């Protein structure tokens, strides 16, 4: 069963930072797979399409998590951004887009 409890409070001050680590991992994986795709794009192998598909999903799944930060600071990514004191910077960058 999937349970995403963002109201969980631990004793370590870095707990808020760890709440957003999943979104960051998705983004990093998407970027790595996109770089890999550009290195193998001339290949005619079916894995080329798979790598592009996975890169697409990694980047697309990250965008809603980042764009929801100004709306809900209690989300996992919002907690990590708040911990890093990047809230105003992220809000400004999202408004630019």
ZIVENQUI-V631828 format. One record per residue. N is the residue number from 1. RES is the residue in one small letter. OMEGA is omega in whole degrees, -180 to 180 (* if undefined). BURIAL is 1 if it has 9 or more other ideal C-beta (glycine too) atoms within 8 Angstrom, else 0. Layout:
BEGIN
n & res & omega & burial
N & RES & OMEGA & BURIAL
N & RES & OMEGA & BURIAL
END
This chain:
BEGIN
n & res & omega & burial
1 & x & 179 & 0
2 & x & 178 & 0
3 & x & -177 & 0
4 & x & -174 & 0
5 & x & -179 & 0
6 & x & 178 & 1
7 & x & 178 & 0
8 & x & -179 & 0
9 & x & 178 & 0
10 & x & -178 & 0
11 & x & -179 & 0
12 & x & -180 & 0
13 & x & 180 & 0
14 & x & 180 & 0
15 & x & 179 & 1
16 & x & 178 & 1
17 & x & -179 & 1
18 & x & 178 & 0
19 & x & -178 & 1
20 & x & -177 & 1
21 & x & 178 & 1
22 & x & 179 & 0
23 & x & 178 & 1
24 & x & 178 & 1
25 & x & 177 & 0
26 & x & -179 & 1
27 & x & -179 & 1
28 & x & 178 & 0
29 & x & 177 & 1
30 & x & 179 & 1
31 & x & 179 & 1
32 & x & -180 & 0
33 & x & 177 & 1
34 & x & 176 & 1
35 & x & 178 & 0
36 & x & 179 & 1
37 & x & -179 & 1
38 & x & 177 & 0
39 & x & -177 & 0
40 & x & -172 & 1
41 & x & 179 & 0
42 & x & -179 & 0
43 & x & 178 & 0
44 & x & -178 & 0
45 & x & -179 & 0
46 & x & 180 & 0
47 & x & 177 & 0
48 & x & 179 & 1
49 & x & 179 & 0
50 & x & 180 & 0
51 & x & 178 & 1
52 & x & 179 & 1
53 & x & 180 & 0
54 & x & 177 & 1
55 & x & 178 & 1
56 & x & -179 & 1
57 & x & 178 & 1
58 & x & -179 & 1
59 & x & -179 & 1
60 & x & 179 & 0
61 & x & -180 & 1
62 & x & -175 & 1
63 & x & 179 & 0
64 & x & 179 & 0
65 & x & 179 & 1
66 & x & -177 & 1
67 & x & 178 & 0
68 & x & -177 & 1
69 & x & 180 & 1
70 & x & -178 & 0
71 & x & -175 & 0
72 & x & 179 & 0
73 & x & 180 & 1
74 & x & 177 & 0
75 & x & -179 & 1
76 & x & 179 & 1
77 & x & 178 & 1
78 & x & 178 & 1
79 & x & 180 & 1
80 & x & 179 & 1
81 & x & 178 & 1
82 & x & 179 & 1
83 & x & -180 & 1
84 & x & -179 & 0
85 & x & 179 & 0
86 & x & -175 & 0
87 & x & -179 & 1
88 & x & 179 & 0
89 & x & 179 & 0
90 & x & 178 & 1
91 & x & -180 & 1
92 & x & -180 & 0
93 & x & 179 & 0
94 & x & 178 & 1
95 & x & 178 & 0
96 & x & -178 & 0
97 & x & * & 0
END
